[in-house]
Amino acid sequence: MKYTFIVRGAALLIGLSIAGGAARAEVIEQILVKVNGEIFTKTDLENRQIARLREMQGQKVDLKSGANDAELRKMLDQITPALLVEALDEMLVVQRGKELGYSLPDARFTTILESIKTQNKLENEEAFQAALKQEGLTLADLRKNLERNMIWQQVQQNEVVNKVAMTEEEARAYYDSHLQEFTTPAAVTLREILVATPAAPGGVNVAADETAKARADAIRTRALAGESFEKLAADLSESASRANAGLIGPINLDDLSADLRKMIVAMKVGDVAEPLRTTRGYQILKLESSNPTKTMPFDQAREQIANSVVNDKRQREFVKYLEKLRSQAIIEWKNTDVQKAYDEGVRQQAAGVVAPPSL
C-alpha cells in the first residue's frame, strides 16, 4: 500500500505563501488530524519518520538530498502506519494523564536535567545548549518530551499495571503447560585425548591405524594407572581441546549420537572409556561430571511464572485500554491518506504484524 503524504525529497520543506503580494513568507502548517481537539501536524509526522529512520540506519539521514528515493519511499511506506498508531495512542494516553492531574513538576524537571548533564558529561550550560541544538531541540521541547514520557508511564502504571494480578490457577496452568521452560536437560562434561590418524589417499592405512590404536591404548593405560588425564591431554592430545587440558562441555546428552549417549550413560564420573574410532582418529574420553535432568519445583518457579504470565496479561490489558481510549475519542481526520495509513497500522497491530505498545 502506498501513501502520497509520506516524506519524500523536498516535501520535507514546509510550504510557504506570500501574503498580499509582499516578499514576507509565512509558514503554513498542515494539520493531519485532530484528537480530542489536539492537533497532529505534518511536521509532527515527519519528525517521527526521521527519528525512526535514524534508529533503523544508526546514523543521521539526509532526507532532503533525494538520494535513494525509491528505497526511502519503501521504508516510509513500511514504518508510517505503525508510527501514526503510536502517535495517536500517545496523544490519547497523555490526554488521559492530564485529566488525572499528572504533570512534570519544576523540581522534578530540574533533577532530570542535572542527571542528563551528568550522564552525558555536559559540564556547563554552553555544552548543554550545544547538545540540545545538535539534537534539534529547545529546552521547551525537551521538557515537553520528558513530561509526555512520564505521563505515559504513570497512566500505564496506575490504570493498567497495578490492576493486573496472577491467580494461583493461572500460575499452575502456565507451569504445567511450559514445563520445558523450567527443565534443565541432562548434561555431561568430558575430557578427551585424540590420537590422530593420517589421511591416506588410497583409503585407510592399516599400519598407521594400528599404530594409532596401540598408542591410544597405551595412553588410556597410563590414565588408568593414576597419571593425570589433564596432563596427558595437554601433553599428548592432537585435538584443539588440548589447550584446555582436553575439556569439552557441558554437553546436553540429547545432542550426542545414540551410541555415544549409551556409552556415557553407563559410565561413572572419573571413568575413562576405551578408545573410540572416529573420523579424526582414536578418541579417549573421561567423564568429568554428570548432571541429570532437573525440573524446577513450582514454588521455586513462581517468580519466573509471574514475570511471564503477568507481563503478558498487562500487555493484553494495555492494548484493550488503548482501544477503549480510541473508541471514546473524537478523531477528526484532515487527510484521507493519513487516515488510511492509520487504519492499516491498527489492522497490523491487531493481526500481530507489528508489536503492540510496550509497557
Steps between C-alpha positions, in 0.01 A plus 500: 500500500636843404425828676539831319558700817834340592822695525685507170778736393393862506171408664684544829494874441196659658291690246537877473249757381539866407245706691343789306774496235761598759846341507438361851454122522277342760524140612187300426467200730293215360272337757459128435262408782341638814471274803256635758586845366880450517666530161752267340682666213702404194810621681419280798478199270818590313693535825390152605585358158848651507561377855393145411714495185800612704434218747479250216814619322704590806598833351366840403289483187490790255152463360528823301778370277268290284753217507360146488150640465341167408656327800401788729145490371478126565632539856253778574210297364599225743545708814237773468185301591650383831640848569155654463347249739780567752455877466124500549517249785756722670273802461207310650699366795658838577160669478364245746796558727438872507135434585631301798719794602839362399772748411873555523573731797776758467708336772480161330590653163805667655611170653466323164696774325786465746499126449510542121791742527691267732442187293605676179791684666362841408701707743351843433193669356672569168570130447141413594355754255733374228380144563137613476572679174670194358185299570280773350332570835425802713474481878123526463502207255704292743265574787196416288653168395598410857158591633318298235720198570446533875121531460499198266675294767275621782180424308627151415593433860188632667235418239629159387802349673379541859167342411640179353585202719563128456272239653626171642310313227668704226843442650446125529359474147799687358744279690334177385490608135855642494692240698781508245576860600570382854690184408876476468591209272752236602854614417854371532846652500775292340872507447651357185833387363520457125755286322463611142526262204659638181280526195591248231426576132420137421287433807584390853869445569472185706846520649460866601158426642629215710785716626254775602276245673795356694608850605145583617484178700831582665383851595180361651705247700710783642181687597354193668829452686453839666671754275318831467260487206521878475881490466485215249249699294711816515817312404381235255159586352485603135169681541452876542356426843851423626532874567237450771637168625252315281188654658183494289151591615265520673319308225131411503463123480226542243753666268718187488460206265300208635806271526715761674216593735451134593871462578519817713183420697663172608811680629565635848665837566875446468472203263724493192343327201677280252627683190228576245572496129381828349559673169785691665669204660475329838327700773539420870224645716487559873170584672577814699151573634140397442183693577162324469186658359362739760164675513460807717219454757190713457566709812851587383373584152224731626691826444597400148142395433370832630731692268367310199133484593458847647700676230294329232176595676616857545584524132158372398323727749696803382400430140135479618548826690628672188211363295260643757665842484482491121130408505421790734711758317383761253739450208465744209703399194619778270683276253351180357839345422606546862175345617552198271853456631379522861229240433764275346717544810212400726432196279868397511507530878184291539641236265830489687696626197650773718570479871243643742600805704762416759439534872 
